[in-house]
Amino acid sequence: MSDRTVAVLAGGLSHEREVSLRSGRRLAGALRANGVDVREWDVDARLLERLANDRPDAVAVALHGGEGENGAVQQVLELLGIPFVGTPSGACRRAWDKPSVKAELVRAGLSTPDWVALPHSTFRELGAQGVLGAIVDRLGLPLVLKPDQGGSALGVQVVRSAADLPAAMVSCFAYAETVLVERFIEGTEVAVSVVHDGDEPRALPPVEVEVPSGFYDYTSRYTPGAAAFHCPARLPSDVLATLADTALTAHRLLGMRDVSRTDAIVAADGTVHVLEMNVSPGLTDTSLLPTAVTADGSDLATVYLALVERAAARQG
């Protein structure tokens, strides 16, 4: 039971709007079931008026993509002096750009698949065929193509043939002006969530993702039954420990706060390759953070109530 008033922000106008609304509904329902006074607000032109007229004790950001993860909404909340659960705006901006994140991870000694990130203009000005040929020569095949910003695997493709690369690039450019091309790593896909619901941030049990199609795309992520999850991941204990250490290191390195999720591939030799960092992990029925929370013996409301209290205390 809590006497806090919490506003759950969800929706917005990104490609991930529907997923965000599902995350927001699930979180709001879990908090209400535990006696929390919850407001569910879309991020639109009425948001500032709502925050002013019905100021909550804290905000829980359940936004995915766009302004919800690039730090814009967080900066507005900081301007208004409203405490919120999640990463500060500056660190959100850093984590939003995938090539920059990968560069920071490498500098810190963590492993991430080798990559190239190029804007659409480079292909227009230098010639797509020559640039694509250089990419294949450098990284080999297969390759993973993804927008340099965004989540939910929107626009992400695995390319196994050089002949398929031009069409895949065109498709990916529909989601972003810059495409990140990285070497495909064969292995076990794992997600490790970090929560700071106590004295120190801690890694939850790693979730292994098993997809019959072999590719954890948007449909596999949000269609019940399209993927199987194993938590903790079916990996040796030393690899599980490395996953936890890697997620905590990346969380601290990028200045993340309260909650984050590290997506990784564990290669056959046990090497952990970080793929992406998420400042606003999904909370839907098929999302990985809730799966990890359950495996940890807790529930979403308990974890987020602790995070809300931390946020409110920061303001006080």
LOLO-330550 format. One record per residue (C-alpha): z, y, x; chain; residue in three letters; residue number from 1. Coordinates in steps of 0.001 Angstrom, whole numbers, plus 500000, padded with zeros to 6 digits. Layout:
N
ATOM|c3|c2|c1|c|r|k
ATOM|Z|Y|X|A|Ala|NUM .
...
//
This chain:
316
ATOM|c3|c2|c1|c|r|k
ATOM|500000|500000|500000|A|Met|1 .
ATOM|499092|503466|501315|A|Ser|2 .
ATOM|499588|506971|499973|A|Asp|3 .
ATOM|496547|508232|501876|A|Arg|4 .
ATOM|493447|509655|500238|A|Thr|5 .
ATOM|490376|508280|502002|A|Val|6 .
ATOM|486775|509372|501566|A|Ala|7 .
ATOM|484227|506662|502388|A|Val|8 .
ATOM|480920|508216|503405|A|Leu|9 .
ATOM|477835|506065|502854|A|Ala|10 .
ATOM|474181|506330|501931|A|Gly|11 .
ATOM|472402|509259|503522|A|Gly|12 .
ATOM|468652|509444|503997|A|Leu|13 .
ATOM|467986|507087|506906|A|Ser|14 .
ATOM|465931|503889|506744|A|His|15 .
ATOM|469275|502091|506507|A|Glu|16 .
ATOM|470467|503839|503349|A|Arg|17 .
ATOM|470737|500711|501186|A|Glu|18 .
ATOM|472654|498797|503840|A|Val|19 .
ATOM|475009|501743|504258|A|Ser|20 .
ATOM|475673|501893|500507|A|Leu|21 .
ATOM|476559|498200|500564|A|Arg|22 .
ATOM|478909|498727|503510|A|Ser|23 .
ATOM|480547|501668|501758|A|Gly|24 .
ATOM|481063|499791|498503|A|Arg|25 .
ATOM|482649|496845|500273|A|Arg|26 .
ATOM|485019|498999|502321|A|Leu|27 .
ATOM|485957|501183|499350|A|Ala|28 .
ATOM|486656|498110|497219|A|Gly|29 .
ATOM|488828|496535|499900|A|Ala|30 .
ATOM|490867|499719|500353|A|Leu|31 .
ATOM|491299|500240|496578|A|Arg|32 .
ATOM|492514|496671|496201|A|Ala|33 .
ATOM|495290|497630|498609|A|Asn|34 .
ATOM|496368|500700|496664|A|Gly|35 .
ATOM|494417|503353|498562|A|Val|36 .
ATOM|493102|506400|496688|A|Asp|37 .
ATOM|489409|506204|497643|A|Val|38 .
ATOM|486491|508560|497146|A|Arg|39 .
ATOM|482981|507139|497594|A|Glu|40 .
ATOM|480661|509952|498594|A|Trp|41 .
ATOM|476989|509988|499444|A|Asp|42 .
ATOM|475967|512215|502337|A|Val|43 .
ATOM|473936|514866|500549|A|Asp|44 .
ATOM|473975|518602|499777|A|Ala|45 .
ATOM|477197|518207|497764|A|Arg|46 .
ATOM|479227|516699|500586|A|Leu|47 .
ATOM|480647|519939|502026|A|Leu|48 .
ATOM|481737|521118|498582|A|Glu|49 .
ATOM|483445|517805|497933|A|Arg|50 .
ATOM|485239|517900|501282|A|Leu|51 .
ATOM|486437|521434|500578|A|Ala|52 .
ATOM|487532|520902|496964|A|Asn|53 .
ATOM|488952|517399|497320|A|Asp|54 .
ATOM|489949|517280|500960|A|Arg|55 .
ATOM|490881|513707|501970|A|Pro|56 .
ATOM|493565|512714|504440|A|Asp|57 .
ATOM|490879|510937|506420|A|Ala|58 .
ATOM|487235|509923|506248|A|Val|59 .
ATOM|485851|506464|506915|A|Ala|60 .
ATOM|482241|506682|508039|A|Val|61 .
ATOM|480178|503757|506701|A|Ala|62 .
ATOM|476836|505322|507554|A|Leu|63 .
ATOM|474090|503483|509417|A|His|64 .
ATOM|471222|505164|511213|A|Gly|65 .
ATOM|470264|508829|511358|A|Gly|66 .
ATOM|472976|511443|511007|A|Glu|67 .
ATOM|475639|508793|510485|A|Gly|68 .
ATOM|475290|507383|513983|A|Glu|69 .
ATOM|473713|510164|516037|A|Asn|70 .
ATOM|476866|512298|515822|A|Gly|71 .
ATOM|475644|514893|513296|A|Ala|72 .
ATOM|478009|513985|510441|A|Val|73 .
ATOM|480852|513448|512893|A|Gln|74 .
ATOM|480297|516924|514331|A|Gln|75 .
ATOM|480441|518463|510859|A|Val|76 .
ATOM|483745|516682|510216|A|Leu|77 .
ATOM|485028|517979|513563|A|Glu|78 .
ATOM|483973|521521|512625|A|Leu|79 .
ATOM|485894|521211|509365|A|Leu|80 .
ATOM|488948|519731|511070|A|Gly|81 .
ATOM|488831|516596|508925|A|Ile|82 .
ATOM|490054|513435|510703|A|Pro|83 .
ATOM|487747|510457|510566|A|Phe|84 .
ATOM|487642|506838|511613|A|Val|85 .
ATOM|485105|506289|514335|A|Gly|86 .
ATOM|483592|507597|517529|A|Thr|87 .
ATOM|483550|511364|518310|A|Pro|88 .
ATOM|480259|513195|517897|A|Ser|89 .
ATOM|479468|513535|521618|A|Gly|90 .
ATOM|479870|509827|522292|A|Ala|91 .
ATOM|477849|509027|519157|A|Cys|92 .
ATOM|474974|511047|520588|A|Arg|93 .
ATOM|475175|509113|523861|A|Arg|94 .
ATOM|475254|505735|522134|A|Ala|95 .
ATOM|472409|506634|519751|A|Trp|96 .
ATOM|469781|506609|522500|A|Asp|97 .
ATOM|469253|502990|523514|A|Lys|98 .
ATOM|467506|503584|526867|A|Pro|99 .
ATOM|470294|505963|527948|A|Ser|100 .
ATOM|472926|503410|526964|A|Val|101 .
ATOM|471174|500701|528964|A|Lys|102 .
ATOM|471059|502974|532012|A|Ala|103 .
ATOM|474807|503649|531740|A|Glu|104 .
ATOM|475553|499943|531384|A|Leu|105 .
ATOM|473569|499153|534526|A|Val|106 .
ATOM|475335|501886|536495|A|Arg|107 .
ATOM|478652|500357|535444|A|Ala|108 .
ATOM|477608|496938|536718|A|Gly|109 .
ATOM|476939|495327|533342|A|Leu|110 .
ATOM|473798|493315|532673|A|Ser|111 .
ATOM|471098|494306|530166|A|Thr|112 .
ATOM|467504|493054|529894|A|Pro|113 .
ATOM|465071|494961|532119|A|Asp|114 .
ATOM|463208|497581|530124|A|Trp|115 .
ATOM|460679|500386|529856|A|Val|116 .
ATOM|460901|503246|527350|A|Ala|117 .
ATOM|457840|505407|526733|A|Leu|118 .
ATOM|456895|507995|524097|A|Pro|119 .
ATOM|453813|507743|521912|A|His|120 .
ATOM|452234|510647|523801|A|Ser|121 .
ATOM|452100|508624|527028|A|Thr|122 .
ATOM|449890|506007|525430|A|Phe|123 .
ATOM|447607|508682|523963|A|Arg|124 .
ATOM|447269|510638|527183|A|Glu|125 .
ATOM|447055|507827|529745|A|Leu|126 .
ATOM|445337|505169|527671|A|Gly|127 .
ATOM|447146|502452|525761|A|Ala|128 .
ATOM|445386|499516|527405|A|Gln|129 .
ATOM|446327|500503|530943|A|Gly|130 .
ATOM|449939|501336|530087|A|Val|131 .
ATOM|450441|498118|528136|A|Leu|132 .
ATOM|448939|496126|530990|A|Gly|133 .
ATOM|451377|497705|533435|A|Ala|134 .
ATOM|454285|496875|531137|A|Ile|135 .
ATOM|453285|493205|530923|A|Val|136 .
ATOM|452815|493056|534693|A|Asp|137 .
ATOM|456306|494460|535210|A|Arg|138 .
ATOM|458307|492694|532492|A|Leu|139 .
ATOM|456228|489614|531722|A|Gly|140 .
ATOM|456100|487861|528349|A|Leu|141 .
ATOM|457604|487456|525828|A|Pro|142 .
ATOM|458804|490986|525140|A|Leu|143 .
ATOM|461054|492650|522587|A|Val|144 .
ATOM|459879|495950|521094|A|Leu|145 .
ATOM|462307|498243|519329|A|Lys|146 .
ATOM|462602|501927|518366|A|Pro|147 .
ATOM|464632|503843|520938|A|Asp|148 .
ATOM|466987|504901|518141|A|Gln|149 .
ATOM|468157|503228|514941|A|Gly|150 .
ATOM|469658|499933|513883|A|Gly|151 .
ATOM|469530|496946|511504|A|Ser|152 .
ATOM|466619|495584|513599|A|Ala|153 .
ATOM|464224|497879|511745|A|Leu|154 .
ATOM|460954|497980|513627|A|Gly|155 .
ATOM|462095|495340|516119|A|Val|156 .
ATOM|459539|492682|517062|A|Gln|157 .
ATOM|459204|489822|519506|A|Val|158 .
ATOM|455777|489728|521168|A|Val|159 .
ATOM|454737|486503|522863|A|Arg|160 .
ATOM|451067|487264|523529|A|Ser|161 .
ATOM|449488|490243|525271|A|Ala|162 .
ATOM|446838|490253|522547|A|Ala|163 .
ATOM|449533|490987|519931|A|Asp|164 .
ATOM|451099|493834|521881|A|Leu|165 .
ATOM|448888|496778|520735|A|Pro|166 .
ATOM|449432|496091|517016|A|Ala|167 .
ATOM|453158|495575|517571|A|Ala|168 .
ATOM|453408|498921|519375|A|Met|169 .
ATOM|451645|500709|516507|A|Val|170 .
ATOM|454051|499115|514044|A|Ser|171 .
ATOM|457069|500116|516110|A|Cys|172 .
ATOM|455878|503718|516427|A|Phe|173 .
ATOM|456196|503977|512637|A|Ala|174 .
ATOM|459969|504086|513192|A|Tyr|175 .
ATOM|460255|506284|516299|A|Ala|176 .
ATOM|458283|508433|518708|A|Glu|177 .
ATOM|459578|506418|521644|A|Thr|178 .
ATOM|459519|502637|521917|A|Val|179 .
ATOM|461867|500585|524066|A|Leu|180 .
ATOM|460183|497499|525517|A|Val|181 .
ATOM|462519|494987|527105|A|Glu|182 .
ATOM|462242|491550|528638|A|Arg|183 .
ATOM|463006|488779|526143|A|Phe|184 .
ATOM|466050|486751|527162|A|Ile|185 .
ATOM|466306|483215|525811|A|Glu|186 .
ATOM|469867|482362|524868|A|Gly|187 .
ATOM|472663|482606|522330|A|Thr|188 .
ATOM|472861|485805|520301|A|Glu|189 .
ATOM|476438|487059|519978|A|Val|190 .
ATOM|478186|490120|518567|A|Ala|191 .
ATOM|481617|491272|519748|A|Val|192 .
ATOM|483487|493834|517675|A|Ser|193 .
ATOM|486192|496028|519173|A|Val|194 .
ATOM|488933|497585|517040|A|Val|195 .
ATOM|491716|499928|518079|A|His|196 .
ATOM|494164|499068|515309|A|Asp|197 .
ATOM|497183|498790|517589|A|Gly|198 .
ATOM|498384|500191|520878|A|Asp|199 .
ATOM|495172|499295|522737|A|Glu|200 .
ATOM|491616|498470|521729|A|Pro|201 .
ATOM|491020|494749|521427|A|Arg|202 .
ATOM|487999|492503|521140|A|Ala|203 .
ATOM|487754|490357|518032|A|Leu|204 .
ATOM|486454|486777|518272|A|Pro|205 .
ATOM|482747|486786|519208|A|Pro|206 .
ATOM|480354|485895|516385|A|Val|207 .
ATOM|477442|483630|517269|A|Glu|208 .
ATOM|474297|484184|515225|A|Val|209 .
ATOM|472101|481179|514457|A|Glu|210 .
ATOM|468762|481954|512803|A|Val|211 .
ATOM|466354|479129|511865|A|Pro|212 .
ATOM|463400|481491|512330|A|Ser|213 .
ATOM|464590|482238|515869|A|Gly|214 .
ATOM|464666|485993|515331|A|Phe|215 .
ATOM|467588|487935|513837|A|Tyr|216 .
ATOM|465498|490516|511973|A|Asp|217 .
ATOM|466319|492812|509042|A|Tyr|218 .
ATOM|465753|490070|506447|A|Thr|219 .
ATOM|467936|487589|508335|A|Ser|220 .
ATOM|470703|490164|508631|A|Arg|221 .
ATOM|471018|491040|504968|A|Tyr|222 .
ATOM|469838|487980|503035|A|Thr|223 .
ATOM|472712|485579|502273|A|Pro|224 .
ATOM|472006|482186|503803|A|Gly|225 .
ATOM|469202|483392|506080|A|Ala|226 .
ATOM|471447|483115|509131|A|Ala|227 .
ATOM|474456|481001|510057|A|Ala|228 .
ATOM|477468|482484|511812|A|Phe|229 .
ATOM|479923|480715|514093|A|His|230 .
ATOM|483154|482487|514944|A|Cys|231 .
ATOM|484340|482120|517557|A|Pro|232 .
ATOM|480977|481520|519184|A|Ala|233 .
ATOM|480288|477972|520379|A|Arg|234 .
ATOM|480472|478878|524048|A|Leu|235 .
ATOM|482738|477911|526962|A|Pro|236 .
ATOM|486096|479675|527141|A|Ser|237 .
ATOM|485187|481551|530315|A|Asp|238 .
ATOM|482043|482938|528643|A|Val|239 .
ATOM|484081|483977|525600|A|Leu|240 .
ATOM|486448|485821|527936|A|Ala|241 .
ATOM|483508|487529|529665|A|Thr|242 .
ATOM|482124|488605|526289|A|Leu|243 .
ATOM|485452|490192|525348|A|Ala|244 .
ATOM|485747|491964|528708|A|Asp|245 .
ATOM|482151|493195|528487|A|Thr|246 .
ATOM|482606|494606|524979|A|Ala|247 .
ATOM|485826|496398|525927|A|Leu|248 .
ATOM|484267|497795|529108|A|Thr|249 .
ATOM|481231|499089|527226|A|Ala|250 .
ATOM|483414|500520|524449|A|His|251 .
ATOM|485462|502530|526936|A|Arg|252 .
ATOM|482497|503428|529143|A|Leu|253 .
ATOM|480602|505078|526297|A|Leu|254 .
ATOM|483643|506872|524894|A|Gly|255 .
ATOM|483734|504920|521659|A|Met|256 .
ATOM|486774|505160|519434|A|Arg|257 .
ATOM|488467|503065|516732|A|Asp|258 .
ATOM|485670|500556|516143|A|Val|259 .
ATOM|482426|499443|517780|A|Ser|260 .
ATOM|480202|496403|518073|A|Arg|261 .
ATOM|478447|495083|521165|A|Thr|262 .
ATOM|475348|492954|520592|A|Asp|263 .
ATOM|474515|490587|523436|A|Ala|264 .
ATOM|472539|487551|524529|A|Ile|265 .
ATOM|474229|484849|526559|A|Val|266 .
ATOM|471667|483175|528820|A|Ala|267 .
ATOM|471746|479477|529701|A|Ala|268 .
ATOM|473549|480239|532974|A|Asp|269 .
ATOM|476335|482048|531082|A|Gly|270 .
ATOM|475233|485585|531999|A|Thr|271 .
ATOM|476068|488114|529286|A|Val|272 .
ATOM|473220|490573|528686|A|His|273 .
ATOM|474153|493560|526521|A|Val|274 .
ATOM|471432|494453|524026|A|Leu|275 .
ATOM|472850|497359|522035|A|Glu|276 .
ATOM|476027|499247|521166|A|Met|277 .
ATOM|476929|500200|517611|A|Asn|278 .
ATOM|479284|503038|516652|A|Val|279 .
ATOM|479181|502176|512937|A|Ser|280 .
ATOM|479102|498384|512508|A|Pro|281 .
ATOM|477910|497025|509185|A|Gly|282 .
ATOM|480489|495994|506596|A|Leu|283 .
ATOM|478309|494113|504120|A|Thr|284 .
ATOM|478892|490527|502971|A|Asp|285 .
ATOM|476595|489292|505757|A|Thr|286 .
ATOM|477744|491695|508473|A|Ser|287 .
ATOM|479364|490544|511695|A|Leu|288 .
ATOM|482459|492755|511929|A|Leu|289 .
ATOM|483983|491406|508675|A|Pro|290 .
ATOM|483224|487861|509857|A|Thr|291 .
ATOM|485129|488511|513087|A|Ala|292 .
ATOM|488032|490140|511236|A|Val|293 .
ATOM|488406|487082|509009|A|Thr|294 .
ATOM|488267|484723|511995|A|Ala|295 .
ATOM|490989|486831|513595|A|Asp|296 .
ATOM|493252|486061|510632|A|Gly|297 .
ATOM|493127|489536|509120|A|Ser|298 .
ATOM|491076|491349|506488|A|Asp|299 .
ATOM|488937|494460|506312|A|Leu|300 .
ATOM|491498|496533|504403|A|Ala|301 .
ATOM|494314|495817|506865|A|Thr|302 .
ATOM|492188|496746|509864|A|Val|303 .
ATOM|490811|499923|508299|A|Tyr|304 .
ATOM|494199|501033|506971|A|Leu|305 .
ATOM|495454|500954|510572|A|Ala|306 .
ATOM|492385|502898|511707|A|Leu|307 .
ATOM|492899|505471|508938|A|Val|308 .
ATOM|496498|505978|510051|A|Glu|309 .
ATOM|495333|506485|513636|A|Arg|310 .
ATOM|492751|509026|512490|A|Ala|311 .
ATOM|495253|510934|510366|A|Ala|312 .
ATOM|497763|510977|513239|A|Ala|313 .
ATOM|495166|512531|515559|A|Arg|314 .
ATOM|494944|515492|513212|A|Gln|315 .
ATOM|498671|515875|512905|A|Gly|316 .
//
